[in-house]
Amino acid sequence: MIMAQRKDIDAMRRSRDVDGLILALSDPEEIVRQTAAEALGLVGDERAIEPLARLKFLDPDAGVRRAASLAHTQVAARLAGQRAVGGLK
């Protein structure tokens, strides 16, 4: 079952289903939450900022918190880069 869930997360990442990935952050399985956080970091959508910020402090699993922290940094950096480029125009 977990392998199927991880494949679902990968499919959501490829299709950029940010809402589905955010929903997966509340899955009972740590590996699903961790994989969803990693996928959100790769997608880089600003809708993920708040859910990742909560997860990086509140998840009971250290691996999930680390993944959420890294993903949060990736999304924030992407947004900062977009704003910087937008400000140069």
matplotlib code that plots the C-alpha trace (Angstrom):
import matplotlib.pyplot as plt

x = [0.0, 2.8, 4.5, 1.2, 0.9, 4.5, 3.6, 0.6, 2.8, 5.1, 2.2, 0.9, 4.4, 4.6, 1.2, 1.9, -1.1, -0.2, -3.6, -3.2, 0.4, -0.7, -3.4, -0.8, 1.1, -1.5, -1.3, -0.8, 2.3, 5.6, 7.0, 4.0, 4.3, 8.0, 7.7, 4.9, 7.0, 9.9, 7.6, 6.3, 9.8, 10.5, 7.2, 7.9, 4.4, 3.8, 0.6, 2.9, 4.7, 2.2, 1.6, 5.3, 6.0, 3.6, 4.9, 8.5, 7.8, 4.8, 5.3, 6.2, 8.7, 12.2, 12.7, 9.4, 10.4, 13.7, 12.1, 9.5, 12.2, 14.2, 11.1, 10.1, 13.5, 13.3, 9.9, 10.9, 14.1, 12.2, 9.7, 12.5, 14.2, 10.9, 10.4, 14.0, 13.6, 10.3, 11.8, 14.5, 12.1]
y = [0.0, 2.5, 1.9, 2.8, 5.9, 6.9, 6.4, 8.6, 11.3, 11.0, 11.3, 14.4, 15.9, 15.3, 16.8, 19.7, 18.8, 21.1, 20.6, 16.9, 17.1, 19.4, 17.0, 14.2, 16.2, 15.0, 11.3, 9.0, 7.4, 9.3, 8.2, 9.6, 13.0, 13.1, 12.3, 14.8, 17.5, 16.7, 16.9, 20.2, 21.5, 20.5, 21.9, 25.2, 26.6, 29.4, 27.7, 25.2, 27.8, 27.8, 24.0, 23.3, 25.9, 24.2, 20.7, 21.6, 22.5, 20.3, 16.9, 14.2, 12.6, 14.2, 13.0, 14.6, 17.9, 17.9, 17.3, 20.0, 22.4, 21.8, 22.0, 25.3, 26.7, 25.6, 27.2, 30.4, 30.6, 30.1, 32.8, 35.2, 34.6, 35.2, 38.5, 39.6, 38.9, 40.7, 43.7, 44.0, 44.5]
z = [0.0, 0.8, -2.5, -4.3, -2.2, -3.1, -6.8, -6.3, -4.8, -7.8, -10.2, -8.3, -8.5, -12.2, -12.8, -10.4, -8.2, -5.4, -3.6, -3.6, -2.3, 0.5, 1.4, 1.6, 4.2, 6.7, 5.8, 8.8, 7.2, 7.8, 4.4, 2.6, 4.4, 3.8, 0.1, -0.3, 1.4, -0.9, -4.0, -2.9, -2.7, -6.2, -7.5, -5.8, -5.7, -3.2, -1.9, -0.1, 2.0, 5.0, 5.1, 4.9, 7.6, 10.0, 9.2, 9.7, 13.3, 14.3, 12.7, 15.2, 12.9, 12.6, 9.0, 7.9, 9.7, 7.9, 4.5, 5.2, 6.3, 3.1, 0.9, 2.6, 1.9, -1.7, -2.3, -0.5, -2.6, -5.8, -4.8, -3.9, -7.2, -9.1, -7.2, -7.8, -11.6, -11.6, -9.9, -12.5, -15.4]

ax = plt.figure().add_subplot(projection="3d")
ax.plot(x, y, z, "-o")
ax.set_aspect("equal")
plt.show()
